[in-house]
Structures are given as structure tokens and as C-alpha cells.
Amino acid sequence: MRSRLANKWVIITGASSGFGAATARAFGAEGAKLLLGARRLDRLEKVSSECHEAGSPEALFHALDVSQTASVESFVKWGRSHTDCVDVLINNAGGAHGLDTVAEGKDEDWEAMLQTNVLGVLRMTRAVLPLMINNPGGSILNIGSYAGRVAYEGGAAYCGAKAAELQITRALRLELCGSGLRVGGIDPGLAETEFSVVRFKGDTARAKKVYEGANPLKAEDIAEAIVWAASRPPHVCIDEMLIKATDQAGMHKVYRRPVPAPK
Ligand SMILES: NC(=O)c1ccc[n+]([C@@H]2O[C@H](COP(=O)([O-])OP(=O)(O)OC[C@H]3O[C@@H](n4cnc5c(N)ncnc54)[C@H](OP(=O)(O)O)[C@@H]3O)[C@@H](O)[C@H]2O)c1
């Protein structure tokens, strides 16, 4: 059966790694046309060619920094030069910076988290909505986090940002009710991507420890859920999905198998 997503135009922010890159490949495999954005163009170029290989008729990319209104506007202007009708917007760009307590928190980390996870979602949505508003059946899917629902020590700004993202998703759904557009939130738990490398500012050994002994989610698990949500019939809206690894029963309860000591 032909995919409901074939030839649909899909914008994905943060498509250069992790969930965004896997989601781009998954939409590509459905035959969707892609407009991919992130700051690392070399990575986007690689993802774009993987999307073509997967079956995407168009996998275009352009620089995007969601923390800058001017960058968001020039990305959307570029998108408009390819299509005046966007079917799916995936607000995925974001992440965590640092794991400091509030007492030790750094302004630059807080600002980066709020700029990307909160303001980035608002800016992108405002800029893309004119390309979606006359297109009932379109979807806006925001990638939040389990951290937006349950707080943890050292996560005040990140948990706060993702909680804000969840409320933005809910408010937007109310605002767009009657337009035929769907608005959903997908909240992953522990998932092994570049997330922890970014959080720990390139300390890969510390990042690896986050997942040690556990069997975390993979980027592809979330990509599959995003594609499923976007491909429901137009009258069906997947409001919210909370997706956790089987080993993660709670924020503070992750099952970890014994790890053999290094020889
Ligand atoms: N992994 C997890 O455990 C987990 C769990 C729940 C939620 N999440 C959320 O899932 C989303 C994707 O994260 P991930 O796990 O896939 O991590 P990742 O591998 O680090 O990917 C993050 C993506 O966001 C992009 N990005 C970051 N800042 C940006 C900016 N200012 N402008 C444009 N793009 C930006 C990065 O691209 P560039 O650096 O090239 O710009 C990259 O493509 C994030 O919103 C994250 O908070 C992750």
C-alpha cells in the first residue's frame, strides 16, 4: 500500500544527528520530501544522501539555528522557494547543557536550553504555520522529554524547558482546533544519541556512563513513533506519547546489568 506520507513535505529541525537524523531517514523511506535544518551542514549533507538512498524524492537541507529568529526566517524563506505547502513540522532541535544544580548553574547553559527547547519551538512554529494553515491533515510534532514530566537533580533548566514545551504543545492544539491541523508531543526517556555528549560538553566517557549496563532507547525507536503519529488518518490526532526504555521504570529507577571490569 502507498504510504500516506509519500510526496508530503516534511520539515525536521535538528536533523543532523540523533532522533532528527533517524526521523529524516524514516520519512525518506516513506517517500516523503524533506527540508532538513541544523547548524552542522556536513552532517546534514550525509543525512540527506542517506534519505535519498532510503527512497526520498527530495532531501534538501539548509543551515538553521533555532535560537536565532533571523536564522529561522531565512530557513523558512528557503523552504518556501521549494514549496508553499508544508505537511509535517517536526520540532526536534534542542538538548541539555550541563547537569549543574541551580546553585551552581551557568547563565550560558540556561540560556542555550531555553533558547532552543522553548523559544526555538515557538519561532519555528510561528514561521512555518503560514505554510500549513490551509492544509488540513498536516501535523506539528514537538519532541519534548520525560524530563518535562518528572524532574531530577541538576535538571532544573532542562526539565523546566521541556515542561514549557509540553504546555506550548497543548496551547497550540487549542489554538489550532478547527483548522484540521494536528498538534502532538512525543516525550522520550533515556535514549542513546549525542544528547549526553552535548550535555557533558564533549566528555564522551562521562556520556557513555549515562547508559552503562542499561538498554536505552535508540534514535530509530523514536523515529518510528514519529512517523506513525504523522501517518494516522487526518481525523486522528496523537496528542501525547511518553516512550521509555523497558529498563527505565522511573526517572530514578533504571535497571543496569553488571558491567565487566576493564582488564
Ligand atoms: N536522547 C535523549 O535521551 C532525549 C530524551 C528526551 C528528549 N530528547 C530531546 O530530543 C531532541 C533531539 O535530541 P537527540 O537526543 O537526538 O540529541 P542529539 O543527537 O544531540 O541531536 C540534537 C539535534 O539538535 C540540533 N540542534 C541543537 N541546537 C540547535 C540549534 N540551536 N539550532 C538548530 N539545531 C540545533 C543538533 O544539530 P546541530 O548541532 O548540527 O545544530 C542535533 O541535530 C532534543 O530536543 C532533546 O532534548 C532527547
The ligand as an ORCA input file, in Angstrom:
! r2SCAN-3c Opt
* xyz 0 1
  N      18.483     11.454     23.909
  C      17.667     11.578     24.927
  O      17.823     10.921     25.975
  C      16.469     12.508     24.819
  C      15.366     12.220     25.625
  C      14.267     13.052     25.554
  C      14.247     14.111     24.690
  N      15.316     14.390     23.911
  C      15.206     15.537     23.008
  O      15.252     15.056     21.675
  C      15.709     16.079     20.806
  C      16.821     15.538     19.924
  O      17.912     15.178     20.738
  P      18.822     13.908     20.459
  O      18.690     13.000     21.609
  O      18.596     13.386     19.102
  O      20.281     14.588     20.613
  P      21.404     14.954     19.540
  O      21.889     13.732     18.855
  O      22.381     15.796     20.284
  O      20.626     15.849     18.476
  C      20.270     17.194     18.730
  C      19.958     17.866     17.410
  O      19.514     19.204     17.688
  C      20.247     20.092     16.869
  N      20.370     21.397     17.499
  C      20.837     21.689     18.731
  N      20.829     23.017     18.923
  C      20.359     23.569     17.774
  C      20.113     24.896     17.338
  N      20.376     25.940     18.122
  N      19.617     25.093     16.108
  C      19.350     24.047     15.287
  N      19.563     22.768     15.639
  C      20.060     22.538     16.862
  C      21.602     19.421     16.657
  O      22.174     19.889     15.418
  P      23.420     20.875     15.266
  O      24.287     20.712     16.475
  O      24.053     20.422     13.987
  O      22.791     22.235     15.154
  C      21.181     17.975     16.508
  O      20.789     17.700     15.186
  C      16.119     17.246     21.700
  O      15.076     18.180     21.736
  C      16.292     16.571     23.066
  O      16.116     17.491     24.118
  C      16.439     13.594     23.943
*
